[in-house]
Structure formats: structure tokens, C-alpha cells
Amino acid sequence: MAVSSQGLTFTFGGTTLSVTNVSVNETQDLIDATDLGVAQNSRRIYVGGFASDAEVTIEYFGDLLTSGTSGALVIAGPIAYTGTATISSSSVSASVGDLVRGSATFRVV
């Protein structure tokens, strides 16, 4: 079943902004736990759960968010995501006759 992303918002630093696009990418560090006793032509054994990283990129309507700022990130609407985040990069663009649009990439811990 398809779900509309209409009405998606995010809050950061006490400001709530309307989302136009959001992308959440999570990675997990894996450690190679294969020992010398592994059978020939067998697959390697990996163990996870040691460290995870998340990067969230949000395009939104509104003013520039300052890189290096940290705080609580809350995405609300049809999808939900929360975490303590730091803005790793941000930009803003404005065209005459259009809304001010921003983009920010967050590192979430």
C-alpha cells in the first residue's frame, strides 16, 4: 500500500519546518570474525552491533540552518525518526517569485 508523504515536518533547534524531501541512511560497522579454522571455500563470518551511523538529508521550505549546530532532530508525519544530530552541511536557495528552500545534512548519534 502506498503512503503519501504529504504533511511531513521536522523540528530542529526549536524550529519546525515543512519537508519537501527526506532521505535517511543508516550504516552498521561489521567486524570480520572469521578465524583460521574456517573451512576452505566457506563464507567469512561478520559480527555487527558495535557502532552505527546515520545520516539524514532533508530538503525543506525555510531559512538556512547553521552547520555545526547540534540538537534534537524530530521528523514527524507519515514517517517518524528522532535522534540527537549535528548539521554537517547546509545550504539555502531563493528565486524571485518562489519560496526560500533549504537543504541540510545531519549526522545522527
C-alpha positions as CSV (number, residue, x, y, z in Angstrom):
1,M,0.0,0.0,0.0
2,A,1.4,3.4,-1.0
3,V,1.7,6.1,1.7
4,S,1.7,9.8,0.9
5,S,4.4,11.9,2.5
6,Q,2.2,15.0,2.4
7,G,2.4,16.9,5.7
8,L,5.9,15.7,6.6
9,T,7.7,18.1,9.0
10,F,10.9,18.2,11.0
11,T,11.9,20.0,14.1
12,F,15.5,21.1,14.9
13,G,16.6,23.7,17.4
14,G,13.0,24.6,18.3
15,T,12.0,25.4,14.8
16,T,9.5,23.3,12.8
17,L,9.8,23.3,9.0
18,S,7.9,21.7,6.1
19,V,9.8,18.9,4.4
20,T,10.0,18.6,0.6
21,N,12.3,15.6,0.5
22,V,13.9,13.4,3.2
23,S,16.5,10.6,3.0
24,V,17.6,8.5,6.0
25,N,20.7,6.4,5.5
26,E,21.9,4.1,8.3
27,T,25.1,2.0,8.4
28,Q,26.4,-0.5,10.8
29,D,30.0,-1.3,11.4
30,L,30.7,-5.0,11.0
31,I,33.8,-6.8,12.3
32,D,35.3,-9.8,10.4
33,A,35.1,-12.6,13.0
34,T,36.4,-15.3,10.7
35,D,39.1,-17.5,12.4
36,L,41.8,-19.7,10.9
37,G,39.6,-22.7,11.4
38,V,37.1,-21.7,8.7
39,A,36.6,-24.5,6.1
40,Q,38.1,-23.9,2.6
41,N,35.7,-22.1,0.3
42,S,33.5,-21.1,3.2
43,R,32.0,-17.7,3.7
44,R,33.5,-15.1,6.1
45,I,31.8,-14.6,9.4
46,Y,30.8,-11.0,10.3
47,V,29.6,-9.7,13.7
48,G,27.7,-6.4,14.0
49,G,26.3,-4.2,16.7
50,F,29.4,-2.3,17.6
51,A,28.8,1.1,16.1
52,S,26.2,2.6,13.9
53,D,26.0,5.8,12.0
54,A,23.0,7.6,10.5
55,E,22.9,10.4,8.0
56,V,19.7,12.3,7.3
57,T,19.4,14.7,4.4
58,I,16.4,17.0,4.4
59,E,15.2,19.5,1.9
60,Y,12.7,21.9,3.3
61,F,11.0,25.3,2.9
62,G,12.7,27.9,5.2
63,D,15.8,29.7,6.1
64,L,19.4,28.5,6.4
65,L,20.3,26.1,9.3
66,T,23.8,26.7,10.5
67,S,26.4,23.9,10.0
68,G,28.0,22.6,13.2
69,T,24.8,23.2,15.3
70,S,23.7,20.2,17.4
71,G,20.3,19.4,18.9
72,A,17.3,17.1,18.9
73,L,16.1,16.1,15.4
74,V,12.5,15.0,15.1
75,I,10.8,14.0,11.8
76,A,7.1,13.7,12.1
77,G,4.3,12.8,9.8
78,P,3.8,9.6,7.7
79,I,7.3,8.5,8.8
80,A,8.9,9.2,12.2
81,Y,12.6,9.5,13.1
82,T,14.3,11.0,16.1
83,G,17.8,11.4,17.4
84,T,20.5,13.8,18.6
85,A,22.0,15.3,15.5
86,T,24.7,17.7,14.2
87,I,24.4,19.6,11.0
88,S,27.3,18.6,8.8
89,S,26.4,20.7,5.8
90,S,23.6,23.1,4.9
91,S,22.6,25.4,2.0
92,V,19.8,27.7,1.1
93,S,18.5,29.0,-2.3
94,A,15.9,31.6,-3.2
95,S,14.4,32.5,-6.6
96,V,12.2,35.5,-7.3
97,G,8.6,34.5,-7.1
98,D,9.3,31.2,-5.3
99,L,9.7,30.1,-1.7
100,V,13.0,30.0,0.1
101,R,14.3,26.5,0.0
102,G,16.9,24.9,2.3
103,S,18.8,21.7,2.5
104,A,20.7,20.2,5.5
105,T,22.6,17.0,6.1
106,F,22.6,15.7,9.7
107,R,24.9,13.2,11.4
108,V,22.8,11.4,13.9
109,V,24.1,9.6,17.0
